Amino acid sequence: MKKHFLSMLLLLGVFAYSSCDALKDVTDGVLSAPTLEEIGRGLKEALSSGVTKGVNNLSQRDGYFKSAYKILLPPEARTVADKLRPVPGFANLENELIEKMNRGAEEAAKEAGPIFLSAIRQMTFQDARNILLGADNAATEYLTRTTSQQLYEKFNPKIVASLDKIGANNLWRNAADTYNKIPLVTKVNNDLDDYVTRKALDGLFGKIAEEERNIRRNRGARSTALLQKVFAQQDSNRK
């Protein structure tokens, strides 16, 4: 009887030890903090996906024109449009210009993807960790710092070519020159290129920030085990 009792104790001890080990293995796999290398890979994966989606959305027809990032006329251009509305040929100036500016931005947005992806690839592990534990727009701020100038240099010629091709620049120059001939008005600049370029970039970074917020706040957007592990670290730091 005593021998049987000791055997039972031994079996229970082995079972308890094995169960604890199994539980530890499971919790280690789920709860252990990601390494710097995993954070780097996970964040690059998330950013690459968000950037690709954002750029694709804005570069398709109506990506700007029928979205929250629609480019509107600068104040001086609205003044010109209002003043010239009774003049033949300029009755619909504001609507025509707005559509043409947004079509130019949609065409130029196709240039953004490779520039963003190059900046993401060059991100260090420490950059990635700081971004992961930063604000909801930390990655967007990083991309703004590292790509703005290069994007402007790529966007501006595309904006100019696109606005020329669809007649926006010619339309605006004619309107501005006509307006500037009116006595006593404050003269306006007949160049839209810089304004449209900067507004197009504002919309692009706004869209990237939107995609970043989604993956930070929406756990359903974390489609791989790596993303779930990496962003669980972010979640735990925000509690």
MOVEN-V459225 format. One record per residue. PHI is phi in radians with two decimals (NA if undefined). NEAR is the number of other C-alpha atoms within 10 Angstrom. Layout:
# MOVEN-V459225
PHI/NEAR, PHI/NEAR
This chain:
# MOVEN-V459225
NA/6, -1.08/7, -1.10/7, -1.12/9, -1.10/9, -1.12/11, -1.12/12, -1.11/12, -1.07/11, -1.09/12, -1.11/11, -1.10/12, -1.12/12, -1.11/12, -1.07/12, -1.12/12, -1.13/12, -1.13/12, -1.12/12, -1.09/12, -1.09/12, -1.12/12, -1.11/12, -1.10/12, -1.06/11, -1.15/12, -1.18/11, -1.08/11, -1.18/12, -1.65/14, -1.78/11, -1.11/12, -1.19/15, -1.20/18, -1.31/12, -1.04/16, -1.12/14, -1.18/18, -1.04/26, -1.05/24, -1.14/19, -1.13/24, -1.20/25, -1.11/23, -1.09/16, -1.14/22, -1.17/22, -1.05/18, -1.14/15, -1.13/21, -1.13/25, -1.05/17, -1.12/15, -1.10/24, -1.13/22, -1.06/16, -1.11/18, -1.33/27, -1.49/21, -1.47/15, -1.02/13, 1.29/16, -1.02/22, -1.63/25, -1.02/22, -2.08/13, -2.37/12, -1.15/11, -1.80/20, -0.95/20, -1.55/25, -1.76/18, -1.19/18, -1.16/11, -0.93/9, -1.18/14, -1.25/21, -1.14/14, -1.07/14, -1.09/23, -1.06/24, -1.12/15, -1.21/15, -1.63/20, -0.95/14, -1.32/11, -1.42/11, -0.94/8, 1.63/11, -2.14/19, -1.04/15, -1.94/14, -0.98/19, -1.07/20, -1.12/12, -1.10/15, -1.13/23, -1.07/16, -1.12/19, -1.15/22, -1.09/30, -1.24/27, -1.12/24, -1.11/28, -1.14/34, -1.09/26, -1.18/20, -1.21/25, -1.04/27, -1.10/16, -1.39/16, -1.36/23, -0.91/17, -1.04/12, -1.19/16, -1.08/22, -1.13/17, -1.12/12, -1.12/14, -1.14/22, -1.10/13, -1.48/11, -1.12/17, -1.43/14, -1.07/18, -1.18/13, -0.96/16, -1.09/24, -1.11/19, -1.07/14, -1.18/21, -1.00/24, -1.63/16, -1.58/14, -1.23/13, -1.05/18, -1.97/20, -1.07/18, -1.18/24, -1.10/23, -1.10/16, -1.07/16, -1.15/20, -1.08/16, -1.13/10, -1.64/17, -2.21/16, -0.96/17, -1.13/11, -1.12/12, -1.13/21, -1.04/18, -1.11/11, -1.40/17, -1.24/27, -1.02/20, -1.09/14, -1.18/21, -1.10/27, -1.03/21, -1.09/17, -1.20/22, -1.15/26, -1.17/16, -1.08/13, -1.63/14, 1.51/15, -1.19/23, -1.13/22, -1.13/15, -1.06/19, -1.21/24, -1.08/15, -1.08/14, -1.16/21, -1.13/21, -1.15/15, -1.11/13, -1.10/20, -1.14/17, -1.46/10, -1.26/11, -1.04/8, 1.27/7, -1.44/10, -1.35/9, -1.10/15, -1.99/14, -1.31/12, -1.62/18, -1.99/14, -1.70/20, -0.98/22, -1.12/14, -1.05/14, -1.15/24, -1.03/24, -1.18/18, -1.19/17, -1.10/28, -1.21/21, -1.01/15, -1.13/20, -1.10/24, -1.18/21, -1.11/17, -1.19/22, -1.11/23, -1.08/20, -1.09/16, -1.16/22, -1.13/23, -1.04/18, -1.07/16, -1.30/20, -1.30/19, -1.76/14, -1.84/10, -1.12/14, -1.16/9, -1.43/14, -1.56/20, -1.50/11, -2.21/11, -1.07/10, -1.13/18, -1.09/21, -1.10/16, -1.18/20, -1.14/23, -1.39/23, -1.13/20, -1.08/17, -1.05/17, -1.03/14, -1.17/10, -1.35/11, -1.72/9, -1.33/5
